[in-house]
Amino acid sequence: MIVGIGIDVVELQRFKTVQDKHEFLAQVLSDKEISEGSPHSDSAYALMFGIKEAVLKALGCGLHQGSFWHDIEITAMSSVTLRGHLSDIAKARAVSNIHVAHSRSQHYVVACVLLE
């Protein structure tokens, strides 16, 4: 049964022009995610950000007290691991699988997440 669906579109140009990219990446991505961004490209980082946004939309919760960007971890194969408060929300909603689909173009990254 589908528990939630989330989608996010990231404009690569906007992502490339972040004022302090190192600080932004440290806030949103784990050290492991940063090191796995292949090959440390804006496109790879934008995709991970888009997947995280789509996960939050699929859960219907956004970031609020007790939730953090680092509670969503994306592997190089685009699988998702939830921790902390977000994991609790997923368990309460009986989420058994998180499916990710994504696409990239020259200017955009699109991420879609389906919670089963």
Secondary structure as a PSIPRED ss2 file (coil, helix, strand):
# PSIPRED VFORMAT (PSIPRED V4.0)

   1 M C   1.000  0.000  0.000
   2 I C   1.000  0.000  0.000
   3 V C   1.000  0.000  0.000
   4 G E   0.000  0.000  1.000
   5 I E   0.000  0.000  1.000
   6 G E   0.000  0.000  1.000
   7 I E   0.000  0.000  1.000
   8 D E   0.000  0.000  1.000
   9 V E   0.000  0.000  1.000
  10 V E   0.000  0.000  1.000
  11 E E   0.000  0.000  1.000
  12 L H   0.000  1.000  0.000
  13 Q H   0.000  1.000  0.000
  14 R H   0.000  1.000  0.000
  15 F H   0.000  1.000  0.000
  16 K H   0.000  1.000  0.000
  17 T C   1.000  0.000  0.000
  18 V C   1.000  0.000  0.000
  19 Q C   1.000  0.000  0.000
  20 D C   1.000  0.000  0.000
  21 K H   0.000  1.000  0.000
  22 H H   0.000  1.000  0.000
  23 E H   0.000  1.000  0.000
  24 F H   0.000  1.000  0.000
  25 L H   0.000  1.000  0.000
  26 A H   0.000  1.000  0.000
  27 Q H   0.000  1.000  0.000
  28 V H   0.000  1.000  0.000
  29 L C   1.000  0.000  0.000
  30 S C   1.000  0.000  0.000
  31 D H   0.000  1.000  0.000
  32 K H   0.000  1.000  0.000
  33 E H   0.000  1.000  0.000
  34 I H   0.000  1.000  0.000
  35 S H   0.000  1.000  0.000
  36 E H   0.000  1.000  0.000
  37 G C   1.000  0.000  0.000
  38 S C   1.000  0.000  0.000
  39 P C   1.000  0.000  0.000
  40 H C   1.000  0.000  0.000
  41 S C   1.000  0.000  0.000
  42 D H   0.000  1.000  0.000
  43 S H   0.000  1.000  0.000
  44 A H   0.000  1.000  0.000
  45 Y H   0.000  1.000  0.000
  46 A H   0.000  1.000  0.000
  47 L H   0.000  1.000  0.000
  48 M H   0.000  1.000  0.000
  49 F H   0.000  1.000  0.000
  50 G H   0.000  1.000  0.000
  51 I H   0.000  1.000  0.000
  52 K H   0.000  1.000  0.000
  53 E H   0.000  1.000  0.000
  54 A H   0.000  1.000  0.000
  55 V H   0.000  1.000  0.000
  56 L H   0.000  1.000  0.000
  57 K H   0.000  1.000  0.000
  58 A H   0.000  1.000  0.000
  59 L H   0.000  1.000  0.000
  60 G C   1.000  0.000  0.000
  61 C C   1.000  0.000  0.000
  62 G C   1.000  0.000  0.000
  63 L C   1.000  0.000  0.000
  64 H C   1.000  0.000  0.000
  65 Q C   1.000  0.000  0.000
  66 G C   1.000  0.000  0.000
  67 S C   1.000  0.000  0.000
  68 F C   1.000  0.000  0.000
  69 W H   0.000  1.000  0.000
  70 H H   0.000  1.000  0.000
  71 D H   0.000  1.000  0.000
  72 I E   0.000  0.000  1.000
  73 E E   0.000  0.000  1.000
  74 I E   0.000  0.000  1.000
  75 T C   1.000  0.000  0.000
  76 A C   1.000  0.000  0.000
  77 M C   1.000  0.000  0.000
  78 S C   1.000  0.000  0.000
  79 S C   1.000  0.000  0.000
  80 V E   0.000  0.000  1.000
  81 T E   0.000  0.000  1.000
  82 L E   0.000  0.000  1.000
  83 R C   1.000  0.000  0.000
  84 G H   0.000  1.000  0.000
  85 H H   0.000  1.000  0.000
  86 L H   0.000  1.000  0.000
  87 S H   0.000  1.000  0.000
  88 D H   0.000  1.000  0.000
  89 I H   0.000  1.000  0.000
  90 A H   0.000  1.000  0.000
  91 K H   0.000  1.000  0.000
  92 A H   0.000  1.000  0.000
  93 R C   1.000  0.000  0.000
  94 A C   1.000  0.000  0.000
  95 V C   1.000  0.000  0.000
  96 S C   1.000  0.000  0.000
  97 N C   1.000  0.000  0.000
  98 I E   0.000  0.000  1.000
  99 H E   0.000  0.000  1.000
 100 V E   0.000  0.000  1.000
 101 A E   0.000  0.000  1.000
 102 H E   0.000  0.000  1.000
 103 S E   0.000  0.000  1.000
 104 R E   0.000  0.000  1.000
 105 S C   1.000  0.000  0.000
 106 Q C   1.000  0.000  0.000
 107 H C   1.000  0.000  0.000
 108 Y E   0.000  0.000  1.000
 109 V E   0.000  0.000  1.000
 110 V E   0.000  0.000  1.000
 111 A E   0.000  0.000  1.000
 112 C E   0.000  0.000  1.000
 113 V E   0.000  0.000  1.000
 114 L E   0.000  0.000  1.000
 115 L E   0.000  0.000  1.000
 116 E C   1.000  0.000  0.000
